[in-house]
């Protein structure tokens, strides 16, 4: 887990999107994209996954869920690279994660 000092790092299986997130963030570092733009992009990917779940497109849903996790890692990485972390960004990220996770569960229950 790269956000921690070396002496406290550990293997976090939920952190699989970090490498892709770093790659996306480094590509966006010199652009006008903000971490909040990236957060909104992972919401779009989450909605695409929900659409696929509800329509029986399981492989595509898996793709969008993994993409959502990678993009979710990118917003924090971009905030650190641009040195623009914010409480608004952290709050938005958490709220979007919570709502999307609820919607994922509800969509799985609906099929």
C-alpha positions, 0 to 999 in steps of 0.5 A: 500500500503505497500511501503508507510509509515503508515501515507500515506498508502491507499487501492490500488485495483491495488495492489492485487498481493502484498501478493503473491509477498511478498510470492514469494520474501521471497522464493527467498531471499536466492537464486541466483535469482535477481529481473531482473530474476523475471521481465523476468518471469512476461514477460513470464507469460504475453506472455502466457496470450497473447497466450491464448487471441489469441487462445480463452482460456479466463480462462487460459488468466485470470490466466496468467494475474493474475499470471503476476501481482503477479510476477510483485509485486515480483520483487520489493519486492525481490529488497527490501528484498535483498537490491538491488534496481536499476535503470536498474531494475525499468526501465526494469520493467516499459518498460516490463509493458508498452509493455505487456499492449500494446500487451494485448490491441492489442491481444484483438483487434485482436480477 
